[in-house]
Amino acid sequence: MRVLFVQEHPFLATALKLTMRSKGFDLVVSEDTTHANAVMAEVNPNIVIADISQGGGISYVEEAKKKNVPVIVISANGKENDLQNAFDKGADDYICLPLSLSELALRVSILTRSSVA
């Protein structure tokens, strides 16, 4: 299973890549939303994790959903209106930063299991 992670912070991307690999996922990182569509077309992910704390992140949720791909949103804000906005744009799940990498991997497993079924 391939996961696209739209994240501008290399430390978090590296840590998540290691965690996801240990769970059997191939994590591909796009450092910004500008290039995420090109990366998505190239790797054809089974799921997208998008950080809406970065510029354009919330609008990228809509772009990913156009491809019928499940989307998990992560955000440093955790405000109720951000949560509502993410779900209005089509997000399938929402996690506040700081996050547990193991929990995120579990949520990816759950969403990919239901999208494959």
C-alpha positions in Angstrom: 0.0 0.0 0.0 1.3 3.4 -0.9 0.7 6.5 1.2 1.2 10.1 0.0 2.2 12.4 2.9 1.9 16.2 2.1 4.2 17.7 4.7 6.8 20.4 4.7 8.7 19.3 7.9 11.4 16.7 7.0 11.7 15.4 10.6 8.1 14.4 10.8 8.2 12.9 7.3 11.3 10.9 8.1 9.9 9.6 11.4 6.6 8.7 9.8 8.3 7.0 6.9 10.1 4.6 9.3 6.9 3.9 11.2 4.9 3.3 8.1 7.6 1.0 6.6 7.5 -1.1 9.7 3.7 -1.5 9.2 4.1 -2.5 5.5 3.3 0.8 3.9 5.4 2.7 1.3 5.3 6.4 2.3 6.0 9.0 -0.4 6.4 12.6 0.7 5.5 15.8 -1.1 7.0 18.8 0.6 4.2 21.1 -0.5 0.8 21.2 -2.0 2.0 22.7 -5.2 3.8 19.5 -6.2 1.4 17.1 -4.5 -0.8 16.6 -7.6 2.1 15.7 -9.7 3.4 13.3 -7.0 -0.1 11.8 -6.7 -0.3 11.2 -10.5 3.1 9.5 -10.4 2.7 7.2 -7.4 -1.1 6.6 -7.4 -1.4 6.4 -3.6 -4.0 4.3 -1.7 -4.4 7.1 0.9 -3.3 10.7 1.5 -2.2 12.3 4.7 -2.3 16.1 4.4 -1.0 18.7 6.9 -3.5 21.5 6.7 -1.3 23.7 8.9 0.8 24.5 5.8 -0.2 26.8 3.0 -2.8 25.3 0.7 -3.3 22.2 2.8 -7.0 22.5 3.3 -7.7 23.1 -0.4 -5.5 20.1 -1.2 -8.0 17.9 0.6 -10.6 18.6 -2.1 -8.0 17.9 -4.8 -7.2 14.5 -3.3 -10.9 13.6 -2.9 -11.4 14.3 -6.6 -9.2 11.2 -7.1 -11.5 9.1 -4.8 -8.6 8.6 -2.3 -9.2 8.6 1.4 -7.6 11.6 3.2 -6.4 11.9 6.7 -5.9 15.5 7.8 -3.4 16.5 10.4 -3.2 19.9 12.0 -1.4 21.8 14.7 -4.5 24.0 15.3 -7.1 21.6 16.6 -9.8 24.3 16.5 -13.3 23.2 16.0 -13.8 25.3 12.8 -10.7 23.7 11.3 -12.1 20.3 12.0 -15.4 21.2 10.5 -13.7 22.7 7.4 -11.6 19.6 6.9 -14.6 17.3 7.0 -16.6 19.7 4.8 -13.8 19.5 2.2 -14.1 15.7 2.3 -11.5 14.5 4.9 -12.1 11.0 6.2 -10.2 11.5 9.4 -8.6 14.3 11.5 -5.7 14.1 13.9 -4.2 17.0 15.9 -0.5 17.6 16.3 1.4 16.5 18.2 0.4 13.0 17.2 1.3 9.4 17.9 3.0 7.9 14.7 1.7 4.5 15.7 -1.9 5.8 16.0 -1.6 7.5 12.6 -0.3 4.2 11.1 -3.3 2.4 12.7 -5.7 4.9 11.2 -4.1 4.5 7.8 -4.6 0.7 8.1 -8.2 1.1 9.0 -9.0 3.5 6.1 -7.1 1.5 3.5 -8.8 -1.7 4.8 -12.2 -0.2 4.3 -11.3 1.3 0.9 -10.1 -2.0 -0.4 -13.1 -4.0 0.8 
